[in-house]
Amino acid sequence: MNPNKLIYVAGHRGMVGAALVRALESRGEGNIITRTSKDLDLRDRNAVDEFFATKKPQIVYLAAAKVGGIHANATYPAEFFFDNLSIATNVIDSAYKHGVEKLLFLGSSCIYPRLAPQPIPENALLTGPLEPTNEPYALAKIAGLKLCDAYRKQYGCNFISAMPTNLYGPGDNYHPENSHVLPAFIRRFHEAVKNGEKEVVCWGSGTPKREFLHVKDLADGLLHLMDHHDSEGWVNIGTGIDLSIGELATTIAEVVGFKGEIVWDSSKPDGAPRKLLNVSKMSEMGWDASIKLKDGIESVYADYVSNGK
């Protein structure tokens, strides 16, 4: 990439967007523009079009999204559908109309079919039913992926897409109800230690398996993808290694120092039984994740504590 090109990172206050800005700055990309949701509502088509017409970014990382765990998706399905669909259509169309050279759109591994083959290859998308607990979010994200390909096919736009696995890292959401599983466990076990509790109750059976990628690795992978990938479709980004939710809970309990009992509430939903990505495409492009899960958990827990939690 040319350091003189104007780069727009949409969603820079989110965990992924903030990591992208840090990664871009660390390699000397100083020409970066950002906007908060208060300054630019990406759901507002006219506002987005005016922004692109005025600022004319040349490179766009579309990391803005409404995200959350099982509870949040179940509670706010209309918002997850509408907000994410609006963000994708508005930004992608304005990028085309105002001559953006290259755009990278972020999907998510949770939008693959619930019972996709494991590890999940890129061509598994839309080959089976979605996971019901996050279907609205998934449909909006699938539309964004397909929209990038449609604009490439019809208008020749160099719009590419990435499919990250489950993420964690600095700036994660630790909300007691609306967070994803890894930060939710960190908060729950930390509070159990602080309050002297003897047991921690976790949702589900603990048997589903998940893959986790540190957001710093993701940001590095996205920059690599922007530099080396110019084709239709999407590329998985992950570690290629998974573990059970029960093993994750045990690991986090060890890092946090919780020595009590972990109890599983099987009346609560598990979500998909397994979500492991096939990351061979990224490996063939010369990129692999580098941060080991326990090392990453230790670093984010230290960050969590240092922020006064």
N, C-alpha and C positions, 0 to 999 in steps of 0.2 A: 504493500500500500504506500501511497505517496503522502508524506506527513503534511503536505500543504492542502490536501483535500479536506473539505468541510464534512465532518462526521456528526450525524445526529444519533444519539442514544436515547431511544424512547423508553421511559420507565427507569430512569437513572437512580431513583430513590429506592427501588426495589432491590432485593438481594442480588439478582442477576445483573441488572443494569448498573448498579454500583460497582460490582466486580469487573464489569466490562470497562467502565471508565478508568478504574485503577489499572487494568491491564493495558489499555490504550496509552495512558499517560506514562506508564513504566517503559514503554518502548518508543517514547518520543512523539506520540501523536498529540500535538498541542492544540489542534484546531477542532475542538469538540464543542458542540452545542447541546444544551439540555433544557427541558422545561418541566416544571412541576405540574401536577394535574390541576392545581389551582390556576396556573398561568395558561395552560393549554389542555382543555378537556378533549381527549382523543376520541370520545364518543360523539363529539360535535363536528359534523362533516364540514361545515363552513369554516369553523375555526382552524381545523387541520389544513384545509385547502389554502387558507390565507397564510398560515405559517410556512408551508412549503413554497408558496409563490413568493413570499418575502425573503425567506432565509436561503432558499435554494441549496439544501444539503446535497452533497454528492454521494455519500455513503450513509446507509441507514441500518442500524441494528434495532429491530423491533422486539424489545424485551418487555414492553408494557403489557400487563394482563391483570385480570382479577383472579386471584388464586386462593386456594384453601384446601383443607382436608375433607374427610368424609362428612363430618357434621356440617361444615359450612356449605358444601355442595348440596346437601339434602335440604338445608334450610333456605337457601337463596337460589334456587335453580333458574328463575327468570333472569336475575341479575347476572349470574355466571354466563348464561347464554347470550343475552343482549349486549352486555358490556364487552365481552371478548369478541363477539361478531362485529360490533361497531368499530372497535379499535382496529381490527384486521382490515376490514373493508375500507375504512377511511384512510388509513395510512398507506396501504398498498396502492389504492387508486390515485391518491395525491402524489405518491412517489413516481408513478407512471406519468401523470399529467405534467409534472414539473421536472422531468428529465433526470431523476436520480440514476446514477451509474450502476449502483449495486445495492441490493437490499437483502438482509438476512432476517428471516422470520423464525420465531421459536415455537415449535410444537411442544409435545410432552409425551413421555412413554406411556402415560396413563390413558392415552387416546387410542392405543392399539386394542384389538379385540380382547375381551376378558379371558378367553381361552386360546390365545395365540400360541403358536409353537415356540418352544424355548430352546436357546436364546432367540429373541424376537428379531426376525429380519425386517428390513424396511418394507418389503413387498407384502407383509402381513396386514398392512392397514386396510380396513374395510372388507376383510375376508370373513368376519364373524361378528356376532353381537358385541356391543360395547359393555363395559362395566356399568351397571345401572346406577351406582352411587355417584358417578361423575359424568353421566351422559350429556347434560347440557354444555358443560365445559368442553367435553370432547368434540361434540358436533361443531362448536364454534371454532375450535382449533383446526379441525379437519378442513373446514371451509377456508381458513387462512392458507393452509398448505396448498390446497387445490387452486385457490385464487392466484397464488404466486405462479404456479405452473400454467394457468390459463393466460395470465398476462405475458408470460414468456412465449407461449405458443402463438398468441394473436399479435402481440406488439413487439416481441423480441427483447423484452425486459430481462436483465440479468438479475432475477430475483431467486434466491436460494433459501432452503429451509433446513433447520437442525431439529433433531428429536432428542432432547436431553432426558436422562433418567431422573430418578428422585434426587433432589438437591438439598444441600445443607451448607451452612457457612455463616460468615459475619453478616449481620443485618437480617437474620432469619426472623420469622414470625413466631413468637412464643405465647400467643394468645391461648388461654386455657381451653377454649372450645374450637377455635377456627384454625389452629395450626396443623402442620403435617406431623407425621408420627415421630420423627427423630427430635425435633425441637420440643414437641409435646412431652416426650419421655424425659428430656433434660430438665424441663421445668418441674415435672411431677416428682422425679427422684430427688432433685435438689430441694424442693419444698418438704419432701418427706424427711430428709436428713435434718433440715433446719427445724422442723417441728417435732422431731423425735418419734416419728411414726414407725410402726413395726411392720406394716405391709403397704404395698402399692397395688392398686387395682388398675389393670390395663384392659383396653377394649379388645374383644375378639378372642381367638384361640391361641394366638402366638405362632401358629404354624405357617401362615403365608410367608413367602420369600420376597425380599426386595433388594434392589441394588441402589447404592448411594454414592453420589459424586460430589466432591467438594466444589463449591462455586468458583473457587480460583482456578481449578482444573477446567471447569466448563468455560470460563472466560478465555483461557489460553486456547482451548479447543475451538471456540468460535472464531477467534482471530486467525487461527490456522485454516479453518474452513473458508473464511472470507478471502484468504490469500491464495488458496489452492483448489477451490471447488467452484465450477461455473456451469453446473448441469441441473436439469429438472429433477424433481423428486426431493427427497429429504435424506439426511444422514444421521444415523444414531450416534449419540455421544454418551459414553458411560465408562464404567470400569471393566465390564465383562465379568464381574464377581458379585455374587449375592449372598445373603444370609437370611435366616428366618427372623421374624419379628421378635420371637422369644430370645434368640441369640442377640439381637440388637438391644433388647431391654437389659439383658444380663451384662452386656458390654458397657452400656451407659451407667447402670447401677455401680459397676466396678469403678468407672472413671469418677463418678460423683461421690462415691464412698458410702452408698446405701448397702446395708448388710441385712436388711429384713427380708420378708417373703414377698415374692411377686405373684399376684393372684390374677387369673385371666377370667374376664367376664364374657363367656361365650354367647350370651344373649345379644351382644353387640356385633355389628357386621364386620367381616374380615376384609371385604374388598376382593380384588382379584387374587387367586391362589399364588400366582408367581408372575413377576415382571422382571425378566433379565434381558438386556439388549444384546443383540449380535453387533459387536463394534468393529467388525473386520474391515469395513470401508474406511473408517478413520485410521485404523492401523496401517492399511495399505497406502494411505496418504501421508504416513510418517508421523502420526500423533497417537500417543497413549497417555492415559491418566497416570499421575505420579504420586498422589497423596493417599496413603493407606488410611483405611477407615478409622481405626482406633486413634491414630495420630491426629486425624482431622477432628474427631470428637473431642479429644483432649484440648485442642486449640480453641474450638468454639465454646467449650465449657469455660475455659479460662476467660474468654471474651465475655461470656454471659455473666460470670461472677464479677469481673472488673467493671461492668456497667451497672453494678449496684443491685443485682437481683438477689 
